[in-house]
Amino acid sequence: MSETVVDRRFLLNGASDISVSFEFFPPKTEKMEQVLWASIERLAPLCPSFVSVTYGAGGSTRERTHSTVERIIQETKLKPAAHLTCVDASKEAVNEVIQSYWDAGVRHIVALRGDPAAGVGEKYKPHPDGYQTTADLVASIREIGDFEVSVSAYPERHPESPSWDVEIDVLKAKVDAGATRAITQFFFDNEHYLRYVDRVRAAGINIPILPGIVPVTSFKGISSFAAKTGASVPAWLAHRFEGLDDDPRTRELVAAAVAAEQVLDLVDNGVIDFHFYTMNKADLVYAICHMLGLRSREGMVTKQCVAA
């Protein structure tokens, strides 16, 4: 048996430093809010390093995102990371949000340029009185408060990047502005992530690069989104979900198996920190984390889970 596999089994038996973080979608309706909070309560006993709530395209769910983060602070002991975009907003408006987050007790912001209001894949147009780049936004966040700042990273390049040199330069600008962590766009071929990390380290960038993992709850939906964001969908993945459009129970089992294979392979390659795009599907993500060796702390409920 190889040393790598032995090490992995040792990790997954609970003697590890494996860490997870969870990203949720903001609720658009009262029913969706109930689903969101059920998801948070289900995953909270795993004591994630942080949890975040994303925006819709063009900041369409900005207010709901803010109120959800505030509720996490008020009603749980989880560590929230507040998403913040500069799309369709002036510097003054963005700075007010940053200050309000600080006043509310938020100490971690996920700083993103944001998707255009016209939708993912459309050409981005900066607000005339707003921040022009994510690096500019990061610098302002760091000036307003001593935040942790996470930024995006793209293992297969951002659709607007003409070359890898440009891609890495953009990330470096974010780091130079004060970013402390990067979270990647989702991917399905781990080689993309591993090669990307090699490129980043070769450029002298040493912040953590968390792999973004998305369980495939809808193959058609994720394929459409991947096409707009420049993420590839391997043929083998399509084959796994073939014929399951009308079989949600089997599709969920396959989704768990595919994601588990992916994270276990990353563990084999030395990765111990994972960021899950939960899609508010708590049971599915919980099962994957269980296979990573994480366990619910006995008797733990949301209010008792103090994140690291």
N, C-alpha and C positions, 0 to 999 in steps of 0.2 A: 504494500500500500504506500502511495506516495506521501511525502512529508506534507504537501499542500492539502491533501484530503484529510490527513490526520489533524492538521491545524484547524481546518474548517470544522470538523466534527467536535473538536475541543471547544471552538467558539460557540457552536450551536447547542452545546450542552449547558449553556448558561454561564460559562467562565469567560465572557467576552465583554468588549467595550462597544459592541454594536449599538448604534444610535439611529433613531428614526425621527422624522418630522412629517407632519401631515398638512396637506393643503385642501381646503374646502371651498365649495362654491357658495356665494351669498344667496339667501333665499329670495325668491320673487313673490311668493305667496305665503299665507299663513301655514298651509299644509307643508310647503317646502321648508319653512322655518322649523316645523316639528321634526322633519326628517334630518335637517342639519343638526339640531341639538341632540337627537337620538344618536347620530353618528359621533358627535363629540363625546357624549357620555360613554359610548361603546369603546372608543379608542383611548380615552383618557387614562384608564388603568395601566396602559403600556408606558406611561410617563414619557411622552415624546419630548425631544429637546426644545421644540417649539411647534406651534400650529399657526397656520395663516389662512386668510380668507381673501380670495382673489376678486378681481373686477370683471365685469362684462366688457365687451368691445366698446371702445370710445368712452370708458368710464361710466357706462350706463347703469351700473349698480353701485356707484360710488357711495351714496348715502347709506345703503343697506350694509355695505362692507364696513363702513365706519361704525355703525351702530352695533353690528355683530361683534366687532373687536372689543368695543366698550363693554358689551355684555359678558364676553369671555373674561375680561379683567374683573368685573364686578361679581360674577357668580362662580368663577372657578379659580383654581390655583395654577392653571396652565400658563405657559409663557407665550403670549400672542406676538406674532410678527405681522404688522399691518402693511398690506399692499398699498403702494402709492404710485400713481402714474402722473405724467405731466401732459398727457394728451388733452386737447381742447380745454386747457385751463391756463390762466395767467400765473405768473410767478407769485403775485400777491395772494391769489386764492390757494395755491399749493402750499405756500409758506404758512398760511393760517391753519391748514390741515396738519402740517408737521407740528406746529406749536400745540394744537389741540391734542394730538397724540401724546406729546410729551407731558402735557398737563394731566392727561388721563392715566398716565403711568406706563404707557408703551415705551419700550426701550429697544425695539428691533423693528426696522422697516425693510420691506422688500421693495426696492426702488426699480421701477420699470419705465421705459419710455411710454409704453401703452400701445394697444392696437388701435388703428384708425377707426373712427366712428362708422365708416362704410363697411368695416369688417376686416377680419384677418386676411392678409394677402393683398389688400389694397395699398396704394401708395400713401406713405405717411406725410402729413403736412403739419409742421410745428405751429403752435399757437403764436400769433405775432408778438404777444407780450409774455410768452411763456418760455420755459426752458427748452433749449434746442436739442440737447442730448441728455442721455442718462447720466453721463459723467457730471454735467452741470447740476443736475438734480441731486446727485450724491453729495457733491461739494456743499450745496446749500443745506442739506439735511445735517451734515456733520457740523456746520457752523451754528445751527439752531440748537442742537442737543447732542449729547454724547451717545448717539445711537449705534447699535450694531446695524450694518447695512448689507443686505444681501442683494445681489444683482443676477441677471440672467446670463446664461452661457449656452453655446450652440455647438454640440459635437459634430454636426453636419453642416455647419456654417449658417448664419442668418441669411434668409433669402436675398437681402439687400447687400450682402458682402461680396465684392467682386473677387476676393482672393483670401487665402488663409492669413497672409500678412496683415491685411486690413482687419480681419476678424480678431486676431490676437491683439492688434493695436487698440481696437475699441475696448476690449476687456482690460487691457493695461491702463487705459485712460480712466476707467471706472475705479480700478484699484488705486491708482495715483490720487484720485479724488477722495478716497477714504473707504471704499467697499471692503468689507471684511470676509465675505463669503460669496460664492457663486453657486447657483442652482441651475442645472442644465434643463434644456428642452427635453421632452421625452424622446426616447430612442428604443429600438428593439434589437439592434445588433451591438453587442457590447464592445466589439472592436472599435466602433466609432468613438465611444466614450474613452476607451483606453488610449487610443491614438491622440485624441484631443488633449487629454491630461498630459501626455508626453510633450505635445507642442507647447502647452501652457507652461510647464515646468522648464522647458528648454529656453523659453523667453524670460525666465527669471521671475515668474509669477507664482507665489507660494501660498496664496489663500486656499482654504478648502474648496474643492469642486464637488458638490453633492450631485450624484446622479439622480435625475428626475425619472421616477418609475410610474407608469400609468397602467393599471389593469384594464384590459380591453373589454369593457362592458358592451360596446357596440362596435363591431368591426367596420361596418359601413361608416359610422360617424367618425371613428378615429382615422380611418383612411382619408376621408374628406378633409379633416383638419390637418393631417400630416402633409397632404399635397399643398396646402396653403402656407405651411410653415417651413417647408424644406426638409421635413423628416421622412426618411425612406421607410417603406413597409415591405419587408422581405416576402418572397413568394411562399416560404414555409409557414409564415404566420397566416397568410390568406388560406392556406390549405388546412390549418388547424381549425379555422372557424367556418370552413365550407359546409353549407347545408344547415347552419344553426340559427338562421335569421328568425325562425319561428319556434325556437327551442331555448327559452331563456335560462332554464335550470341547467341544462348541459353547457350552455355558453358560459355561464358563471363558473362552473367547475373547470372548464378549459382555461378560462381567463386566470383563475387562481394558479393552475398548473404552469401556465406560460410565464406568469410573473415570478413564481417561485423559482423556476429554472433560471430565469434571468438574474435574480438577486443572488442565488447560490453560486452561479458562475462568477459574479462580481466578487463575492466573498473569497472564492478561490484565487482571485487576482488581487487580494489584499484590501478590498473596499469594505469599510465597516460603518459608513454613514450614508443613510438613504433618505430621500425625500419622496413621499408618495403623493401623487395627484389622486386623491381619493374618489373624486366624482361623487362624493357623499355616499359611497357604497361601503359602509363601515365593516360589515361582516366579511366581505371579500378581502379587504385590506388587513383585517384582524387575522384572518387565516394565513395570509402570506407572512405576516410578522411572526406568527406562531412557528412557522417553518424556519424562520430566521433564528429561532431560539428565544424570542421574547415571550415573557409570561406576564399575565395580569397579577398584580400584587394583591395578595389575599385581603379581601374586605375593602379594597380600594374603590372609592367613588370619586367623581370629578372634583369635589371640593377638597379632597384630601391629597390629590396628586400634585406634589410640588416638583416642578420640572427642574432639571439641572441648571 
